[in-house]
Amino acid sequence: MKLENIKCVSCVGAGVIGYSWALYFSLKGLDVNVYDINNEALDLAKSRISKSLESLVQNGVVVDSEVDDIMNRIIYTSDMEEAVKNAQFIVESGPENYDVKKSLVEEMEKYTSSKTIIVSSTSGLLISKIAENAKNPERFIGAHPYNPPHLIPLVEITKGDKSSDEVVSLAKEFYKSIGKEPIVLQKEALGFICNRLQMALYREVIDLVRRGVCSIEDADKAVTFGPGLRWGIMGPSLVFQLGGGEYGIAGALKHMGPSANMWLEDMACFKEIPEDFAMIAQKGVDEEIKNRDESIGNDNSSLESYRDKMLIELLKLHNKL
Ligand SMILES: NC(=O)c1ccc[n+]([C@@H]2O[C@H](COP(=O)([O-])OP(=O)(O)OC[C@H]3O[C@@H](n4cnc5c(N)ncnc54)[C@H](O)[C@@H]3O)[C@@H](O)[C@H]2O)c1
């Protein structure tokens, strides 16, 4: 399969992640088949696509005259054969469960050529296991997006033990060609790269709050108006490179070393999220939301609109929109 042959993408499973991928592929001019288990799920996907598209129009990413074409490039079906038979690239975003994903593999393979690339959006299951009964496991890989995939550029590509390097390279090329930032994990790792990074930071949030050092709200403010601003521009190693001045990151780490080693000694290293923290976090977030102005989001719906508006502005600065 060659990059230029990829004209139609099938999105199998059209919930939070699947609908957003479908919208993105259509935005990029590809034909899209959306599959879900029944008409109710398909109607929900369609209304989510329409709502997100409206937000892209409001934020100046898409012009009104393009909307009909974007919507018309997407077809909706609960017939697997119709969904996958003419697609060259399939994105599986069904429930996060080995049994469901394995039976989807079987179903998808029934109606596709052995060359069709199939990627899974799985957040944490092993590709090797999802594809263990596949007839053509070499064309299966993981392609983990971040929510919402129609805005966040990162895709973490993972290989199973039988995935072919050729498929990995082609998928990487494909994602780049449609404006995504794919990175390929050199070996399988639970949680991939970003979920591990997020959880490492969040373990410290949990610990700081439980120790009474700060509230949930202040931990959020610390990230949003401190390092988060820099991380939205460049990664933590480049930030340290600048922090080290003429000595670069090597100098920064040497300089910080003795202090940082004391912090590390004192920092959280627990291996399970403390059971009581879900309620503590919810109470803290409810309090935080009460203190916010509507213009920056003070309920789930307005927070989502604010997040999308700000993401779009950042992505424009990164030349990603
Ligand atoms: N939500 C996130 O932030 C996020 C981020 C990255 C990756 N993921 C991964 O993406 C995948 C989908 O997650 P989601 O958040 O969109 O879940 P979701 O529950 O919103 O969507 C799942 C969809 O699959 C459909 N479905 C149910 N049974 C099915 C079947 N047998 N065949 C096909 N479709 C079926 C459901 O109707 C639903 O529309 C999961 O593997 C998840 O781990 C989620």
Ligand as a Chemical Component Dictionary entry (heavy atoms), coordinates in Angstrom:
data_LIG
# 
_chem_comp.id                   LIG 
_chem_comp.type                 NON-POLYMER 
_chem_comp.pdbx_formal_charge   0 
_chem_comp.three_letter_code    LIG 
# 
loop_
_chem_comp_atom.comp_id 
_chem_comp_atom.atom_id 
_chem_comp_atom.alt_atom_id 
_chem_comp_atom.type_symbol 
_chem_comp_atom.charge 
_chem_comp_atom.model_Cartn_x 
_chem_comp_atom.model_Cartn_y 
_chem_comp_atom.model_Cartn_z 
_chem_comp_atom.pdbx_ordinal 
LIG N1  N1  N 0  -11.719 9.024  25.798 1  
LIG C1  C1  C 0  -10.425 9.286  25.737 2  
LIG O1  O1  O 0  -9.926  10.306 26.256 3  
LIG C2  C2  C 0  -9.508  8.363  24.965 4  
LIG C3  C3  C 0  -8.263  8.860  24.548 5  
LIG C4  C4  C 0  -7.445  8.035  23.781 6  
LIG C5  C5  C 0  -7.839  6.749  23.452 7  
LIG N2  N2  N 1  -9.047  6.287  23.908 8  
LIG C6  C6  C 0  -9.422  4.911  23.498 9  
LIG O2  O2  O 0  -10.325 4.989  22.418 10 
LIG C7  C7  C 0  -11.235 3.897  22.443 11 
LIG C8  C8  C 0  -12.654 4.432  22.491 12 
LIG O3  O3  O 0  -12.816 5.221  23.639 13 
LIG P1  P1  P 0  -13.990 6.295  23.768 14 
LIG O4  O4  O 0  -13.616 7.207  24.868 15 
LIG O5  O5  O -1 -14.320 6.844  22.414 16 
LIG O6  O6  O 0  -15.181 5.352  24.253 17 
LIG P2  P2  P 0  -16.757 5.579  24.051 18 
LIG O7  O7  O 0  -17.413 4.712  25.050 19 
LIG O8  O8  O 0  -17.091 7.024  24.001 20 
LIG O9  O9  O 0  -17.011 4.987  22.586 21 
LIG C9  C9  C 0  -16.998 3.624  22.287 22 
LIG C10 C10 C 0  -17.921 3.414  21.095 23 
LIG O10 O10 O 0  -17.853 2.052  20.724 24 
LIG C11 C11 C 0  -19.157 1.624  20.425 25 
LIG N3  N3  N 0  -19.241 0.179  20.585 26 
LIG C12 C12 C 0  -19.726 -0.543 21.617 27 
LIG N4  N4  N 0  -19.611 -1.867 21.332 28 
LIG C13 C13 C 0  -19.061 -1.944 20.106 29 
LIG C14 C14 C 0  -18.725 -3.005 19.260 30 
LIG N5  N5  N 0  -18.914 -4.265 19.611 31 
LIG N6  N6  N 0  -18.197 -2.697 18.059 32 
LIG C15 C15 C 0  -17.966 -1.426 17.679 33 
LIG N7  N7  N 0  -18.290 -0.366 18.434 34 
LIG C16 C16 C 0  -18.810 -0.634 19.636 35 
LIG C17 C17 C 0  -20.068 2.374  21.387 36 
LIG O11 O11 O 0  -21.394 2.410  20.906 37 
LIG C18 C18 C 0  -19.382 3.740  21.406 38 
LIG O12 O12 O 0  -19.891 4.586  20.403 39 
LIG C19 C19 C 0  -10.863 3.066  23.668 40 
LIG O13 O13 O 0  -10.008 2.034  23.293 41 
LIG C20 C20 C 0  -10.140 4.090  24.553 42 
LIG O14 O14 O 0  -9.228  3.489  25.433 43 
LIG C21 C21 C 0  -9.904  7.058  24.633 44 
# 
loop_
_chem_comp_bond.comp_id 
_chem_comp_bond.atom_id_1 
_chem_comp_bond.atom_id_2 
_chem_comp_bond.value_order 
_chem_comp_bond.pdbx_ordinal 
LIG N1  C1  SING 1  
LIG C1  O1  DOUB 2  
LIG C1  C2  SING 3  
LIG C2  C3  SING 4  
LIG C2  C21 DOUB 5  
LIG C3  C4  DOUB 6  
LIG C4  C5  SING 7  
LIG C5  N2  DOUB 8  
LIG N2  C6  SING 9  
LIG N2  C21 SING 10 
LIG C6  O2  SING 11 
LIG C6  C20 SING 12 
LIG O2  C7  SING 13 
LIG C7  C8  SING 14 
LIG C7  C19 SING 15 
LIG C8  O3  SING 16 
LIG O3  P1  SING 17 
LIG P1  O4  DOUB 18 
LIG P1  O5  SING 19 
LIG P1  O6  SING 20 
LIG O6  P2  SING 21 
LIG P2  O7  DOUB 22 
LIG P2  O8  SING 23 
LIG P2  O9  SING 24 
LIG O9  C9  SING 25 
LIG C9  C10 SING 26 
LIG C10 O10 SING 27 
LIG C10 C18 SING 28 
LIG O10 C11 SING 29 
LIG C11 N3  SING 30 
LIG C11 C17 SING 31 
LIG N3  C12 SING 32 
LIG N3  C16 SING 33 
LIG C12 N4  DOUB 34 
LIG N4  C13 SING 35 
LIG C13 C14 SING 36 
LIG C13 C16 DOUB 37 
LIG C14 N5  SING 38 
LIG C14 N6  DOUB 39 
LIG N6  C15 SING 40 
LIG C15 N7  DOUB 41 
LIG N7  C16 SING 42 
LIG C17 O11 SING 43 
LIG C17 C18 SING 44 
LIG C18 O12 SING 45 
LIG C19 O13 SING 46 
LIG C19 C20 SING 47 
LIG C20 O14 SING 48 
# 
